[in-house]
Amino acid sequence: MNRMAAWALLGALAGCAPVYTMTPPEGFVRYEKRKGLAFITADGVQVRGRTVKNYPKADLPFWADAMERHLVARGYLLHGKTCFKTAAGRDGCTAEFVLPHGGEDWVLAETVFVHGDHLALVEATGPFDRYKKAAPAIAKALQSFEIAE
């Protein structure tokens, strides 16, 4: 494969999934070992983003409900759910789940945004007490979520 064809293929693959941006939550730093959205606090609370296909193609209420049902069926305890609009007007929903991890309770917060053929998932996790201290900063940072098109 020549260089031009290789660059065209890489460009096409890169164009498959949108690129998302978000301001780091206060008290977090960019986690350099990961690409994309990845932030961490000094005491180990993490925020990471990933993209999955919107398949079957559905809207935000469907995916928020499906995510909740999926995790509850696997033993996660739903702790709370909030739907909101970002500063850019994008709809998102966050569900917080509590689960035992070793000898302590942890929180897994899943935020879902629907963007055409893709879902953007922003996941935050950490020990319950540490996560709860960081939760307001995470919620504020989610307001800055944008799609770089």
N, C-alpha and C positions, 0 to 999 in steps of 0.2 A: 504494500500500500504506500503510495507516495505521501509526502508531507501535506500537501493541500487536501488530499482525501482524508488523512488522519485528523487534520484541524476541523474539517467540515463535520466529520463524525463526532468529534468531541463537542463541537458547538451544538450539534443536534441533540446529543445526550444531555448537555447542560441545559438546553431549552426545554427539556421534558418536565422538569419540576421548577416551580417558581422559587425565587430566593426571598426569604423573609428576614426582616430586621426587627430588633427590639433593643431599647436602651437597657443596659445592665441595671438590675435592681440595686438600690442603694445598699452598700455593704458587701456587694458581690464584685468579683473580678472575672474577666474572661478566662475561661479554662483553655489554655493554649494547646492542649493535647487533642482537642476536638475541633472539627470544622463546624461552621454554622453557629447557631445559637447554643452556647455552652458557657454557663456562669457558675461560680462556686463561692461560698463564704469560707472564712478561715476555719470555722467549726464544722464544715462538711455539708451544708445544705446546698443542693445542686438544682440548677434549672437547665434543661436541655430542650432543643427543638428538633423535630424530624418531620418529614413529609411522607404521606402514604397516598395511594390512589383513592379517589372517591368512588369506590366500587363496593356494592352497587351504588350508582349515582343517586345521592339523596341530599336533603337539606340539613341544616344545623340541628333542628329539634330531633330528627331521626338519629343522627350520630351521637348527640348528647345522651339520648335515651339508650341507644345501643351500647355505648361505652359504660354507662352506669350499670345496666343489666349484666354485661359481660364480667365486670369486675366484682359485683356483688355475688354472682354465681360462683366465683372462684374464692369466696371467703373474705373479700374486702368489705369493711363496714363503711357505708356512706356517712360522711361527717357533715357535709354541706354542699350546696350547689348554687352557683350564681351565674346568671347570663348578663351580658353587658355589651356596650358599644365602645370600641376603641376611639381614641382622639380623631382618627381618620374615618370613623363611621363604620368600621367593620364589626359585624356581630360575632361574639364568641361566648362560649360557656365553659365554666370551670367547675369541676366536681372534685371534692376532697374526700379521700378515703383513708381510713386508719387500718393498719395491719400490724400484727406482731412481727418483729424482726429481732432474732436473738432474744435477749432479755428485756427489750423495751418496745414501746409502740412507735411506729413510724407513720408519717403521712406521705401519701402519694397524691399529688394534685395534678389532674389532667385537664388541660385547656384545649378545646378544639375550635378551629376556624375552618370554614368551608370556602374553598376558592376554586370554582369550576370543577375541573377533573381531579383536584387534589384536596387533601385535608392537611392542614398544618396542626401539629400537636406540640404543645409546649408542656413539658412534664417537669414538675418540681417535687423533690423528695428530700427527706431528712428526718432525724429523730423528732418526735412530736413537739417537745419543748422548744427545740432550736428552730424548727420549721415555723411554729406559731409566732415566734419573735420576728421572723423574716417575712411572714405572710403579707403584711401591709405593703412592704417594699416590692414584693413580687406582684401583687395586684396593681400597684401603681405602674410598674414597668410594663405589664400587659397592656396598659392603655396606650403605650407607644408602639405596639405591634403594627408593622406595615409590610406590604408586599412591594419589593423592589422589582419593578417591571421594566 
